[in-house]
Amino acid sequence: MLHRTKQLRSALAGVSVALLLSACVQPWQAVPPGADASALTARLGPPREIYDLPDGGKRLMWPTQPLGEVTTAADVDSSGKIVNVRQVLDENEFYKAQIGVWTKKDVLVNFGRPVETSYFPLMKREVWTYRYMEANIWYMMYSFYFDDQGIVRLTQKTPDPLHDPDRRNMF
């Protein structure tokens, strides 16, 4: 009887872990590379942003901004097949931006439209800002500072005031 109880507990633990892991799977993760892009649009709806890629493909985006921290991006080849799908509002994605090389177009194609834009006249910098979750724990803002030629000159990350209880009443 003791052996049977251990087997039952072990089986229940395995089922519990599987259920927890399946609950963490995002809808876009169920669509594999090589699938037709229509499989992804069937799950997520029509993309809100579409950008041309240099190889003739397209980048399809499903942002949750202005209040969300996720933008799902799918790269699709010229035949309409999915190359990859990922969440692009992520510190590892942001760190790919090359200061002095990337332009506004590069930032737009890689991250979509920003949640806010501003201009600092003394610095002579236009700033595009995106909400994101760092390490799935901290609500953050990531900003790109562009010079007058539209080249990234500086990046910055700061806590998101929307989720800071001490600063909520300031806005």
C-alpha positions in Angstrom: 0.0 0.0 0.0 2.9 2.4 0.8 4.5 1.7 -2.6 1.1 2.5 -4.3 0.8 5.8 -2.4 4.3 6.9 -3.5 3.5 6.0 -7.1 0.3 8.0 -6.9 2.0 11.0 -5.3 4.8 10.9 -7.9 2.2 10.7 -10.8 0.2 13.7 -9.3 3.4 15.7 -8.9 4.3 15.0 -12.6 0.9 16.1 -13.8 1.0 19.2 -11.6 4.4 20.2 -13.0 3.2 19.6 -16.6 0.1 21.8 -16.0 2.2 24.6 -14.5 4.6 24.5 -17.4 1.8 24.4 -20.0 0.2 27.5 -18.3 3.4 29.4 -19.0 3.4 28.7 -22.7 2.5 31.8 -24.7 0.2 31.4 -27.7 2.9 32.3 -30.2 5.2 29.6 -28.8 2.9 26.9 -30.1 3.6 27.9 -33.7 6.9 26.4 -34.9 9.4 27.9 -37.4 8.5 26.8 -41.0 4.8 27.0 -40.3 2.7 29.3 -42.5 2.3 32.8 -41.1 -1.5 32.3 -41.2 -1.2 29.9 -38.3 0.2 32.7 -36.2 -2.4 35.2 -37.2 -5.1 32.7 -36.5 -3.8 32.6 -32.9 -2.9 36.3 -32.4 -5.1 38.1 -34.9 -3.8 40.4 -37.5 -0.5 42.1 -36.7 -0.7 45.7 -35.6 2.7 46.6 -37.2 4.4 45.2 -40.3 7.9 46.1 -41.4 10.0 45.1 -44.5 13.2 43.1 -43.8 16.3 43.4 -45.9 16.0 39.8 -47.2 12.6 40.4 -48.7 10.7 39.0 -45.7 8.5 40.8 -43.2 8.4 41.4 -39.5 5.0 41.1 -38.1 4.4 42.6 -34.6 1.7 42.4 -32.0 2.4 45.1 -29.3 0.7 45.4 -26.0 1.9 49.0 -25.5 1.1 51.6 -24.3 0.3 49.9 -20.9 1.8 46.4 -21.7 5.4 45.2 -21.6 5.3 42.7 -24.4 5.6 42.9 -28.2 5.6 39.6 -30.0 7.5 39.8 -33.3 7.5 37.1 -36.1 10.0 37.2 -38.9 8.4 35.7 -42.0 10.3 34.8 -45.2 9.2 36.0 -48.7 7.2 32.8 -49.2 5.1 33.5 -46.0 6.8 30.9 -43.7 7.8 31.7 -40.2 11.5 32.0 -39.6 11.3 32.8 -35.9 8.9 34.3 -33.3 10.0 36.0 -30.1 9.2 38.7 -27.5 11.3 41.7 -28.5 10.8 44.0 -25.5 13.5 42.3 -23.6 16.9 43.5 -22.2 18.8 41.0 -24.3 17.1 42.3 -27.5 17.6 45.9 -26.5 21.3 45.3 -25.9 21.7 44.3 -29.6 21.2 48.0 -30.5 24.6 49.4 -31.7 25.3 53.0 -30.5 26.5 55.1 -33.4 25.3 52.6 -35.9 21.6 52.0 -35.4 19.0 54.5 -36.8 15.4 55.3 -36.0 14.4 52.8 -38.7 16.5 50.0 -37.0 14.9 50.7 -33.7 11.4 50.8 -35.2 11.8 47.6 -37.1 13.3 45.8 -34.1 11.0 47.0 -31.4 7.9 48.6 -33.0 6.5 52.0 -32.2 7.6 53.4 -28.9 5.2 54.0 -26.0 6.3 57.6 -25.9 8.6 60.1 -27.7 10.1 63.3 -26.4 12.7 65.8 -27.4 15.4 67.4 -25.1 16.5 70.6 -26.8 19.6 71.2 -24.6 20.9 67.7 -25.5 19.5 68.0 -29.1 18.2 64.4 -28.7 14.9 62.8 -29.6 14.0 60.0 -27.2 11.9 56.9 -27.9 10.9 54.9 -24.8 9.5 51.3 -24.4 8.0 49.6 -21.4 9.3 46.1 -20.6 9.8 43.6 -17.8 13.3 42.9 -16.8 14.0 39.3 -15.7 10.2 38.9 -15.5 10.3 40.8 -12.2 11.0 44.5 -12.6 8.8 47.0 -14.6 11.2 49.1 -16.6 11.5 51.7 -19.3 14.2 51.5 -22.0 15.0 54.6 -23.9 16.9 55.3 -27.2 18.4 58.8 -27.6 18.8 59.9 -31.3 20.9 62.7 -32.6 19.6 65.1 -35.3 20.6 62.6 -38.0 18.5 59.9 -36.4 21.5 57.8 -35.1 21.3 56.2 -31.7 23.8 58.0 -29.4 22.7 56.8 -26.0 20.4 54.2 -24.4 19.1 54.2 -20.8 16.9 52.0 -18.6 14.9 53.3 -15.7 12.1 52.0 -13.4 8.7 52.4 -14.9 6.8 55.1 -12.9 3.5 53.5 -13.8 4.3 50.7 -11.4 6.1 52.7 -8.7 3.6 53.3 -5.9 5.7 56.3 -4.6 5.4 58.1 -7.9 1.9 57.1 -9.2 0.3 60.3 -8.0 2.8 62.5 -9.8 1.3 61.8 -13.2 
